[in-house]
Amino acid sequence: MTTKKRLIGAVALLWCVAPLTTVLAQAPAPAAAPTTQAATAAAPAAAPAKMITDADIKGIETPSATDKAKGDPSGTITGTASDIPITDPKAGLTLADLVNTVGQNVVATNFVWTLVTGFLVMFMQAGFAIVETGLARAKNANHTMMMNFMVYGVGMAAYWLIGFAIQEGGVGAVANLGGTAPLNHEVTMHLFGKDWGLFGTQGMMLGGATYDVGVMVMFLFQMVFMDTALTIVTGTAAERWRYSAFIISSFIMGAIIYPLFGNWAWGGGWLATLGASYGLGHGYADFAGSGVVHSVGGITALAMAIIIGPRIGKFRRDGTPNAIPGHDITIVLLGCFILAFGWFGFNPGSTLGAATNGNLRISSVAVNTMLAGMAASFSGMYYMWIRYGKPDASMTGNAFLAGLVAITAPSGFVNPMASVIIGVIAGVLVCLSCEFVERVLKLDDVVGAISVHGTNGIWGVIAVGLFADGRSNYAGAWNGVPGSVTGLFYGDAGQLVAQLIGVATLIGFMFTFGFVVNMIVDAVWGHRVPATVELEGLDIPEMGALGYPEFVLRTESTFPE
Amino acid sequence: MAFIGLIVTFAGFLIAASSVGIMTGTAGRLVMVLAGIAVSLIGILGVLNPAYQKNAIWKK
């Protein structure tokens, strides 16, 4: 087969494929979902239609066995019509074969994208682990690392048993994943003339009809997000949290607390439908989880900080704070880099696909993410440099993370300039918030998680309502409302109101819920280790082994003056 | 006082959430939602946390 013929065949194939989804009825149609993290429903943009027939298909020449036997160093004869599976060898390649292969390739692209980005998010657990351990003292290294290690398994078990069903059990069919239709039952409450989605019910232990390839992708991706929220709390309560209480608290958070807000925002719940039901923009829009993941984690961390109290020695008798430096700033900054790497899964992956439905915007999402992190690290570093005379390393790292947290919700809706502005504000905000939490509230947050994830998560949610430029187009709709998410600065004040209702829900409902749950755990089981254990370090009493057995550890036996 | 703090915090959420049913205009809803957020913040920062700080470990 000549090169010219191969070229003609390839062009013919491409020409046929482009309009197929709009022309042929037998093509698997993308189904609409009420709300998801990604775009839903609607068909791709219309292309010029050209009817094709089986005869056109038959005319496509394929590379011969002889050509293939010579190898394909240029890659021009690998991946042609000969690679399309044929259902009936007697009939040869048919339109149905071609169309079904195209449909499956779209979904396969989205599967691979979502799974790989989910793997990146899972790797963020390693980043959190070393950031938190580095900011803790060496005498608690084993304990802190073990909490971060096991939160992955504890959270996953809880989410598999019940959490996923609560969050996504009523989401409906997600177009990008070509299925997930078994996730079809949402419990609702009729209020103010509309149905308010409260929680889903399908998908417990991934049994029954939810034993489905699309549902599996959804589970993996959502599960690693949930684990991110859980591990935020361990950073705040480190160095004094009983290991057994941590397991109980994390299990409940993974099973109920996190999934509930996840449902309201991403699972077809009432926050997502504020636009369709009450005309508030496109409803609560949280592209990748500044609110769902980071604020829920940060708000729960705030509740834990109040309940568990500060570490011994954190505050002097007059209430002024003592600095308790972490034991390894090098792994803290390394952890920040790992987290930033994982964020390329967190934000761009939240399209839940790379093919069709406007998902090529993944490039914009990725660039927005990196720009916001950069801007925040600059503003945070300079804030500390100007205020305290040195560019504090741990706060610069926290500012970097704060920028990434803040851009998480808006990353899919804003332009690069807005991302930089959001990041600059986040970098300063995290420094101010850390000072407020420590000096005014007199709370002990070992890693600054309340400020990084709670405060800046809320800032990210609000930023959507301000900076969304109305230029994104995820299949022409978001949360069931046609058009693009548009913030106040681009003409839609209703979107800001929807975002603020989300903030009120985080502060008013999720805080209360998390506080009551952890207050009960504290009363029944006890969150805090005894003072003697805390002074010795939690590694031996709680875990049975030191994190660094060959180190000579300095322990504190008295209150600082 | 801690219990009152929780009640106030939750009441802020109720104010904000009910804005969609009570108000029809965006401005009215915005005012109610902001009021709800303020109430919740007062509940956490002004009532609940101070109640816990009374018995803070560094005061003992």
Boltz contact constraints between the chains, C-beta under 6 A:
constraints:
  - contact:
      token1: [A, 192]
      token2: [B, 21]
      max_distance: 6.0
  - contact:
      token1: [A, 278]
      token2: [B, 20]
      max_distance: 6.0
  - contact:
      token1: [A, 306]
      token2: [B, 49]
      max_distance: 6.0
  - contact:
      token1: [A, 306]
      token2: [B, 52]
      max_distance: 6.0
  - contact:
      token1: [A, 309]
      token2: [B, 57]
      max_distance: 6.0
  - contact:
      token1: [A, 315]
      token2: [B, 58]
      max_distance: 6.0
  - contact:
      token1: [A, 441]
      token2: [B, 49]
      max_distance: 6.0
  - contact:
      token1: [A, 442]
      token2: [B, 53]
      max_distance: 6.0
  - contact:
      token1: [A, 493]
      token2: [B, 26]
      max_distance: 6.0
  - contact:
      token1: [A, 494]
      token2: [B, 26]
      max_distance: 6.0
  - contact:
      token1: [A, 497]
      token2: [B, 26]
      max_distance: 6.0
  - contact:
      token1: [A, 497]
      token2: [B, 29]
      max_distance: 6.0
  - contact:
      token1: [A, 497]
      token2: [B, 30]
      max_distance: 6.0
  - contact:
      token1: [A, 497]
      token2: [B, 33]
      max_distance: 6.0
  - contact:
      token1: [A, 500]
      token2: [B, 33]
      max_distance: 6.0
  - contact:
      token1: [A, 501]
      token2: [B, 16]
      max_distance: 6.0
  - contact:
      token1: [A, 501]
      token2: [B, 33]
      max_distance: 6.0
  - contact:
      token1: [A, 504]
      token2: [B, 13]
      max_distance: 6.0
  - contact:
      token1: [A, 504]
      token2: [B, 16]
      max_distance: 6.0
  - contact:
      token1: [A, 504]
      token2: [B, 33]
      max_distance: 6.0
  - contact:
      token1: [A, 504]
      token2: [B, 36]
      max_distance: 6.0
  - contact:
      token1: [A, 504]
      token2: [B, 37]
      max_distance: 6.0
  - contact:
      token1: [A, 507]
      token2: [B, 40]
      max_distance: 6.0
  - contact:
      token1: [A, 508]
      token2: [B, 9]
      max_distance: 6.0
  - contact:
      token1: [A, 508]
      token2: [B, 10]
      max_distance: 6.0
  - contact:
      token1: [A, 508]
      token2: [B, 12]
      max_distance: 6.0
  - contact:
      token1: [A, 508]
      token2: [B, 13]
      max_distance: 6.0
  - contact:
      token1: [A, 508]
      token2: [B, 40]
      max_distance: 6.0
  - contact:
      token1: [A, 509]
      token2: [B, 13]
      max_distance: 6.0
  - contact:
      token1: [A, 512]
      token2: [B, 6]
      max_distance: 6.0
  - contact:
      token1: [A, 512]
      token2: [B, 9]
      max_distance: 6.0
  - contact:
      token1: [A, 512]
      token2: [B, 10]
      max_distance: 6.0
